[in-house]
Amino acid sequence: MKNLLNTVATIAVFTVPQAVAAQTTNENSDSANADEPTASAGIVVTAQRREEGIQDVPVAVSAFGEQLIAERQIETLEDYGDRVPSFRTSIGFEDSGISIRGVTNIGGQASSVVVYQDEIGIGDLGAAFNLFDVERIEVLRGPQGTLFGRNTIAGAVNIVLNTPDDDFGIIGDLEFANGPSGLARAVVNLPIADGFAVRFGGYGRISDGFLTDINGASQDDLLEAGGRFAARLTTGRLTLDASVMHFNGRSGLPTEVPTGAVSVGVAGVGFPVGIDDGQGFFPENRSRVSTNLDTERTREFTNYIGRAEFDFDFATLILLAGYQTNSLDLSGEDFDRTATDFIVVEDRGTFERLQTYEARLQSPGDGQINWLVGVARNIDRTGRRAASTFRAALLEPVLIGNGLPQPVAAAIAQANSPFLVEDFVARGEIRSIAGFGQIGWTSEDERFSIDVSGRYTRDRVFSSLDDQAPGFGVLFGAPPAPIGLLEDSEVFEAFQPRVTVSFQPNDNTNFYASVSRGYKAGGFNLNAQNIPNAPTTFGEETAWNYEIGAKLQLLDRALTLNMAAYQLDWTDIQVRSLFRDPDTLFLFTFTQNAAKARIRGIEVEATARPADGLEFGFVGAWNDANFVSFPGAVAENGLIVDATGDRIPRSTEWQFALTGEYEHPIDDGIDAFISAEYFYASDFTQSIAYNSEPIAPGSEFGTITDRINIGSTDFFNFRAGFRGERVSVFAFAENIGANEVFELRVDNYLSGFQAVIRPERYGVRISFNY
């Protein structure tokens, strides 16, 4: 690995000065060229809620157009995240987790990054679906609350889908890959009348998975399908857009293998080592699991979006409305991940119901003074439910581990099996109303500009918990955990300002500096009412971001170099903590406010075409993210520790990607190409540590561990094939060498933490465009 990194670094030293850029230029920067094969000059973005060339907007933003999305097989946010500086994702069948510049949701009720589809927030479950019929994807780094709203404390992801137009067309893809797995997609654009067109399409994905259950009880198969219908009516000054999208999917086991490492919390209830049923542990085992239940997970996503735009000459009025439902349901989950009937999740589910309404009036954007004012209303309803039972085979060693003689433990276990260990329904609601505005001034020679924006937000947060699980302690005569309905509500208010100054000495150079503030509302720990040292509420978190950047186009716009340096002061961070209550012997999760963190970093995006058909790219980021002051951290075993100076969980220090492609014409309208991509991300931790070393040796992570450290990961992608005006065919190999752990999930499994891996993929894709 070290030699490989040295080689890559050497390549970067020689290629970046020659090829520092992320995109090639389009001379007409007023048109949104989504086919531009780079993330720069030709692409128009809406980072400031109006269309601007990406090199002109004074924001750290990365964007990929439609053609590059297709060529690089970018189908989830996880695929996109590998190619964007300071952007890390964990996208699974059940949820999505996104980190920008080391800021992520390590606690609290809401994500620190909001994903938008056509200006409407789509929630964590919605962000986990397949990207479909996408015109472009934008990632805005740093707080974006002034124009995009609350919870964008780390940044925002804006997915822009294709809209109907006046040209008839059919596009689609067919993919065949190992697993085996397959993908089919098709979209039709249909003009109906002058000024009226519709666009509709669908996709389906199927996979037999990559895991083997040694007992034959379950598998990691996947079946996913979706469709979208959109209509656009343009008449005079008015443009109306409406769309509906629906996805659904079914899957078995997640792509995870056991490590054998268990946490202190699990070891404390009688299981000091992970159970090996013969499947083995990572890293020797990368594809085998042991279960005794046929797990089934299903999810659905539906959204409705309406948009009206009216041109008044002096300004444009835009009205937005969106409603969506997301749901996840799971039954028959073998939570212990062993062949023995220990722990069963009888039922588990999550839902989101999101409503968005927005009205804004904005100037045309071509004058010396440009402005925007608007109001927004959001109603977010979320919920979770779970019901789990422990069987006698598990209860007996648990009781023995807590001091009962074997005969007594056996009798109690048999009498109480199955024992209700979890049975709750939790609901949350955030009703938000906000007013926002922006005003910008540009000098007469268009070289200097200053922009001021701000948003006032009022959030009413409500939470309820109906819990019927008594906890293990009742078997020993201890009082039960809180049972019954608990509710609480509170109002949070915040003002989020932003000031940006930009200097453009010529058409190819843009220097900027900005100061902005981000905010995320607080909430409640209703399940931690009886836990010593656990706060029953947690407050809002805020962040001030200071940033300078440069966007350069060099050598007749053949080279582009975009750079940004930043410091983010993060205050009252919402941090999730887990430990076992000594009375009820039950694992509780609650959120506390850390005191303060400081994040500093540098980002670079570079791409160039030194010769016809040859393109190189480089994306790199350095991120130093640490708690500046966190003396009252609660670690997993319930100890109060000083985490000052510790790295923020889930933040990587180094990340980079190298890309290269050569394209050569072989016939009229047909080009042959070959491309390669290399990705690297340094290690990170998943939790607050109270001891830097594992308690006992065992697996790669220690048999009993209080700190889970995820090692660095790197892998390659390769593609080669032919591109024509109507049909393209290429072969691909993805995630080659991705043998390191990508993430660890859930420490309650008796087979230990589960290592999330990226399986290698090989296949062929055929694309058509008529």
Disulfide bonds with the S-S distance in Angstrom:
none
